[in-house]
Amino acid sequence: MADSCPSSGHITDWDVCTTLSNGILLLSETQNEDYVGVSYTKKAGSSVTGKLGYVRSGSTHLSPSLTFSAPNEREYDWNASASCASTTGELVVGSDVYTTPSAPGC
C-alpha cells in the first residue's frame, strides 16, 4: 500500500506516483516493461467506481470497473509486451482522468 508519494512523483525509473486529494495513484513496471501494475490507495472520502489503466505508445489499456473505498488499495496488473516506450498510469472515474508522471522506459 502506498503511504506517500514524493513531490517529483518518481520513486524509481519504473515506479511513479501521483498524490490525489483522496489517495495515491501508483504505476509500477518491470525493467524490461513486460509487466505493468497500477494501484490506487484511497485514503478518505466516499466510495467511487472507476477503472485503472496505463497508456503506452498511444494505446490505452483499462481494467474492468472497480470500486475504491477508504482506507483500501485496489490494484490491476497486465502482462504487457516488452517495450522501451514511456508509460503513464491512469485512474478513470466517470469523465475524470487522473494520471501519474511518465515512467521513462529503457
C-alpha positions as a printed Julia matrix, in Angstrom:
106×3 Matrix{Float64}:
   0.0    0.0     0.0
   1.41   3.37   -0.96
   1.73   5.56    2.15
   3.24   8.59    0.47
   4.44   9.89   -2.87
   7.47  12.14   -3.39
   6.72  15.57   -4.83
   8.57  14.65   -8.05
   6.32  11.6    -8.47
   9.38   9.47   -9.3
  10.16   6.64   -6.86
  12.43   4.7    -9.27
  12.79   4.6   -13.06
   9.91   2.08  -13.14
   7.74   3.29  -10.25
   5.93   6.63  -10.44
   3.04   8.09   -8.45
   0.67  10.99   -8.05
  -0.89  12.28   -4.85
  -4.61  12.94   -5.38
  -6.93  14.69   -2.93
  -8.16  11.36   -1.5
  -5.29   8.97   -2.16
  -2.25   7.88   -4.15
  -2.13   6.58   -7.72
   0.9    4.35   -8.42
   2.33   2.83  -11.62
   4.87   0.01  -11.26
   6.53  -1.9   -14.06
   9.47  -4.24  -14.51
  12.74  -3.04  -16.01
  12.0   -4.65  -19.39
   8.4   -3.37  -19.11
   6.7   -6.74  -19.71
   4.63  -6.3   -16.53
   2.58  -3.23  -15.6
   0.71  -2.73  -12.34
  -1.43   0.27  -11.45
  -2.86   0.8    -7.98
  -4.95   3.4    -6.21
  -4.8    3.68   -2.44
  -7.92   5.56   -1.33
  -7.29   7.28    1.99
 -10.51   9.27    2.52
 -13.89  10.14    1.1
 -16.85   8.11   -0.1
 -16.57   5.07   -2.34
 -16.2    5.6    -6.09
 -16.28   3.29   -9.09
 -13.68   3.63  -11.79
 -11.0    1.9   -13.84
  -7.25   1.65  -13.52
  -5.15   1.73  -16.65
  -1.97   2.66  -18.42
  -1.02   4.4   -21.66
   1.98   3.34  -23.73
   2.79   4.25  -27.36
  -0.62   5.89  -27.76
  -2.58   2.8   -26.66
  -4.73   2.86  -23.52
  -5.28  -0.34  -21.53
  -8.05  -0.28  -18.89
  -9.16  -2.64  -16.14
 -12.76  -3.69  -15.65
 -14.77  -1.4   -13.34
 -13.51  -1.45   -9.76
 -14.91   0.04   -6.54
 -12.5    2.11   -4.48
 -13.25   2.7    -0.82
 -11.15   4.14    2.01
  -8.83   3.02    3.51
  -8.11   0.35    0.91
  -5.87  -0.25   -2.08
  -7.06  -1.73   -5.39
  -4.58  -2.91   -7.99
  -4.8   -4.24  -11.51
  -1.92  -5.95  -13.35
  -1.17  -6.59  -17.0
   1.32  -8.85  -18.78
   2.47  -6.42  -21.43
   4.7   -6.68  -24.46
   8.27  -5.71  -23.61
   8.83  -2.15  -24.75
  11.15   0.78  -24.24
   8.34   3.32  -24.58
   7.35   5.61  -21.71
   4.32   4.5   -19.71
   1.75   6.55  -17.78
  -0.69   5.21  -15.17
  -4.34   6.28  -15.11
  -7.36   6.31  -12.83
 -10.59   6.94  -14.75
 -13.67   7.93  -12.72
 -16.57   8.93  -14.94
 -15.24  11.6   -17.3
 -12.33  12.46  -14.99
  -8.89  11.03  -15.78
  -6.07  11.23  -13.23
  -2.53  10.35  -14.34
   0.88   9.56  -12.96
   4.02  11.11  -14.4
   5.5    9.01  -17.19
   7.91   6.22  -16.37
  10.63   6.88  -18.94
  11.19   3.43  -20.39
  14.52   1.67  -21.0
